């Protein structure tokens, strides 16, 4: 059995499917918009501003971080004209006229966008090229949205509270945020002298509009007057520097812009020094957001996953060294990203969906490294690192490619989340999620190996083996589609033929898969001897570990036993963590909501995930082919966990929707 | 292969009684797996597909679904299964301590949960921060007024009526008096309207009774203008706690009943009322104008008397309809006996915005739009329309009795010059005038109905004054010593018009006049600088009156009657978080003259009276029903209420904020803190601080921070006038916790200690045998349920 593994048809099928999916995603991704990068843009240096703090949303955040959040309200996940967020923010603030007919407003909802474009069909500004670009990027110009017909349409759509009112609200708030008045008022850069953390900072626009404070009695009453808490000197200098910046920006004079930006940055730092965040923190925050929150680390994980896969399958020493090396490197990079986020937000990053996903992946890495250390001398090595590399890669890819759903902006924790039990609860739970994800990887490898064995020994006709994976995927897909149809018909409802097609495909695949299941059971009964499985993960590890006893030699497990043992190691960890984490959640809920358990969907599905693993452990006691059933149930458990995390969070509203 | 589970099978000679057979039925791991799978299914359906439990046949909340008998039976069977399998299949040995502990833990948790959920009481209550106590000589007992902006009350002392209203509150009123600089207090401004004399505002500061002051509107502090701090020393207003003595139970229903004049509500719980689906037996009861048919499902639910006798005595009340989400709507319906033309039309402007309007022809207050642009009249015939005096230009008629001069001035853009324009001399006199502004169709709230006025400034040889020239001559007034701005508060005096020059104002008709006549509807358009036009209107048709303005008549009724019916809100327009806040029932009660049925709107709390209504937060909606003895009962629809073991008072409420303070978004809030006092043995305890995640227990109940009173635009003041508490008990929670801890410990033992024990034993055995190779499993190892060792 050993060494017989090579790239098989099923690998090709799976790789093709993945490549197709990812490729489709890449092609359908909107172009990062052709940048008419002017000489001005390339010469402007906003570095000094990146180290200034803006008071907004209950935080002191760096300018680039602030701009990213606000540009996110306007352009969603898109980058306007290939500009940095800070540049776009200032450009919108100083030259709003340049953007009235530029496509910058992000319309997330495809239905709403379609309706808007229908209304605008006759508009001469919309030639075929622009129309296609709008459909692809879902960005549309404010001038188009302000057309009377579009306004009337949005009015009507806004009244449908279930389907379209939220997207319409988002469009309206994007239009509102993009106004220079709003951008200016919310650029609160200046801390009053005697500021406490509760004090509201002063926006530069306010300072500019008040002008230089009256320096002498003769001018008193002519200009705007002084702002409480801001020294007249600072007010005057800042007003001068900011209007200098504005004028230079409008006349596209990069050198002067840079001078004034430096002056502004120096001036705003001069007040409330003890309250002002350190320059390194702010610069780091700006850096972090300019580099997409380091989610590109998924590429390094991808690079480590390939040699690790080779190390698991071919047991090459070189592949192991390279794979583990790359994995550790990727893990260190991700640790740095988690650490940076921790440093700049001042709290452990686990307060929103983005943080939950990326931190869970990091926890998975910690767990995998720990188990790898214990298993370093057993044949189980590399499997855990491989699982972690694959799961981290998927998590970071999700964060990288789905910024709409996983928003990387840093926000404050909701009041209810400030609790030590909750802290432990959420971290233990996402860690268990990560381990469940990890367990899925060796389980899938085992199923693949079984498939290849059947292919080789010819016990099953090849056409059936070819249809089987397709049927399983179809079963999953259609079951999910139909479930979503019933859960959230408004949003994911299937109509007409789609519903019939899904239902028929569900039944067809269900029948095929169960027939295959019965056939497999019959073959097992007929005497096909399954591999011996250890009773549990820890036992599997131990029985193959070197022992001090002279009489007990470590066993050489087969590849199947390695996958099974690795799955069980991870399932056991996940089982305890999921249960303990849920209990901790109950302890928190008892003193936060007044009840440890409220039958909220999120809670019920945590229980459901636990039930699946409970079934797994007991089915293992009773069946002959333990490895196979364990693998199937580990994958099912992973799916229930994903359903809990994604569908319950985004579709079925519950109390837990913030994490 | 040896089946590990069968190792400790019962001896074959044992007798097989019925009890034994029953036990053997549960002695199966497969049964446990099947039961676990069924639990999985049951949980999934209840949680992910809520439509199932919300079906009209079930009408279950999440809590009810998970306490439905099938679920209880499943859990009970599962526990029996665990117990039997553990006792009969897993030998009680050291290696199996883990499994035993896990199973014991799970059974303990289940028992704890039965205790917990079986006795669970969960509810909520608002605790108001303060109430104002009103004392005056001659009052039988002090009056009170809860501190909620907008709350008002009146107190009758002898023949006099005093009115009190909470005008505004401020949680952080800075105290400026010497010795207290830098301190802040909760301030309450009470608007006082005495029976005689001018209204004033009394400012109360919580904790600083020595700083009570009166403020006179437009004049400032009383001490400045009157020389004393209080306008009326006899009137004593003070702030005190507003204790909460009851709470309402979550997801329950109840009626609250009392005779008009009584102060205490008597509760009648309603059992079996649906929650998710409308129950309505007839379409006529509601207004419903959607395409899809209204599903008819009737109920006739009897509400028997509660434990305390109420005004209806033993008479059962009946709930005959339930609506999940509706609001009462006033609608016009044709078929009245009297002529009452009502028109509803929508106007669409050039920028795409459309608005709906309603006008009533024979109602002077409602036959014109506020700005006067559109008017609705009735004409008996088409000929009468032709004869209608329609002149878009308003006229000012001026007469000077001394010279007998009399002339008309058209009031239009040219003659309304405002305060910067020139005066026009009145020929033959020393007088001159200028028209400042015109206001047509002002609604005067007091009594005189609608009035149209022109403000005219008149210059006489002995000074100038402003005259309000009304279309009703008796309302024309001169304002002397006036700055001229009618909106500016000042100490001007209004008096009868100077007789030396008299003026009358005739408002022009609206540029757009709808005229209904027996045969239809006509629209007359007449405006300065535009061609007059006439349109015959048809209901439902849009007519472009001029570029940028289109009108569509939505309905026209000539003999309109008003009726009140609930309107069912379409699903798409329901606020997702509203739950049952907009639900209502139709309640039927017997009366001497036959059954009386009325719609009752849901109230979150059974508030004592209208003083506790707080827009957007607390409603107070009740209906009146005649009683057999000739008196009248009030009935209010809310939730079941329980007494609190200890009344609660709110000492104060504080918001803990992130950087920049509260700016309208919860993301700026770090914590909400209520300081509560409990009444224990007739004394208030020291304040107990509760905040998010930090509840406090007192007298058998736990109190949680649940909601708060955010500052709202439009509401007077800074909000935070009450705190919303969650209240509940938690019997058995420690049993649950103990069970959980047991199972966690068991899991760790089973997964990580047991393999080590086994491995050591293996090593020992190998050493004993003295031979290498695989260890054979021995009796001690076989027969452990989690160790089905196949050899």
Interface residues (C-beta under 8 A of the other chain):
Chain A: X55 X56 X57 X58 X59 X60 X148 X149 X151 X152 X155 X159 X160 X161 X162 X163 X188 X197 X198 X199 X200 X201 X411 X412 X414 X415 X416 X418 X419 X422 X483 X486 X487 X532 X533 X535 X536 X537 X538 X539 X542 X543 X547 X548 X549 X550 X551 X552 X553 X555 X572 X575 X576 X579 X580 X583 X586 X587 X588 X590 X591 X592 X593 X594 X595 X596 X597 X598 X599 X600 X601 X604 X605 X607 X608 X611 X612 X614 X615 X617 X618 X619 X621 X622 X624 X643 X647 X648 X652 X653
Chain B: X1 X4 X5 X29 X30 X32 X33 X36 X37 X39 X40 X43 X44 X46 X47 X48 X49 X50 X51 X62 X63 X65 X66 X113 X116 X120 X122 X350 X351 X352 X353 X354 X571 X572 X573 X574 X575 X576 X657 X658 X659 X660 X661 X663 X665 X666 X667 X668 X669 X670 X671 X672 X692 X693 X694 X695 X702 X704 X726 X727 X728 X730 X733 X736 X737 X740 X741 X743 X744 X747 X748 X751 X752 X755 X756 X758 X759 X762 X763 X766 X767 X769 X770 X771 X772 X773 X774 X775 X785 X786 X787 X788 X789 X790
